[in-house]
């Protein structure tokens, strides 16, 4: 949008829109791009917007896998914004939309999934990692959940908000 305004010769409009576009881009990054849930041999790492949580398997009491993944640990509930979602028709064996369009109406995708092999999703990997840790680990002292602010995202967000506010009063 900025390039379009600059090419049109509207540098005043580009400068007026820049802080708001920067703020919107930061918000999309923090809310949609950055969140994820990682597993490794030691535990979960929940990355949500501005906060990161490192949860060792020893501290995990329960893992709730529904439309979001919630990890119960150390008396608190940690919800992952970026965990995998349930598989749809495309995750159940239909790799291309043309596969669905070429089928007669009497053959529904639900009828055909029964004969196909079961697909593994990222949600299955999350549950499998925790189940493996529960069966192989010896119960020792509970680990500590480490929660921290992601400083680069917080600082850039503060700059974006301040720039947008200052441009509104300018």
Secondary structure, DSSP 8 states (H G I E B T S, - for coil): -HHHHHHTT-HHHHHHHHHHHHHHHHHHIIIIIS-EEEE-SSEEEEEETTEEEEEEGGGEEEEEESSSEEEEETTEEEEESSS-----SGGGT--SHHHHHTS-TTS-HHHHHTTS-----HHHHHHHHHHHHHHHS---S----EEEE-HHHHHHHHHHHHHHHHHH--
